Amino acid sequence: MATKTNPKKTASTAQRTAEVKPNLQQYEHETQKYGEIVKMPNGLSERSCKESVALLNQCLADTITLRDMYKKHHWQVVGATFNQLHLMYDQHFLAQVELVDIIAERIQLLGGIAIAMAADVAEMTKIPRPPRGREPAAVQIKRLAEAHEQIIIATREAADKADEVGDPGTNDVLVSNVLRTNELQVWFLTEHLVAASPVKA
Ligand SMILES: [Fe+2]
């Protein structure tokens, strides 16, 4: 009886490694354009998803900017309150990191595309760009507090609009996650700027 040889056992080294060698010659193309909605089985109309995604992407761009402003200030802070502010900035940064993921994943589950890269965020955000250089701690806090208030105002408006389009899940993310985190953090910050505080510019 003729025996059958497994071709994989007799393959040359080149043939074998071809099976596991990464192929980087890939045809580059987008499977979904930014702004397009893929209909998901979530019981929401495409129009509702599109409106919620637009609201969430603005919130995401502003939240990424605030997140990064916290790290900038964490690194650049100086003064008698260095340790306290250095640690608080990082706590707030980590909470903003969580928010970024919650917002981005909400956008994706609605069938949208989350804004992600720094250059795109820079084009979209409404938070004013801080200077590259170092600023006094009091100015850092003022700048962060103004960014928080801008996000708080925009988030309340966006939450109302999400309700209007019949998307309570997005309303909940905006209120329970984004709004309440920002309200808490702006309180922690601004208590450093009272008259009795050593933090002054
Ligand atoms: Fe650090």
Boltz pocket constraint, residues with backbone or C-beta under 6 A from the ligand:
constraints:
  - pocket:
      binder: B
      contacts: [[A, 74], [A, 90]]
      max_distance: 6.0
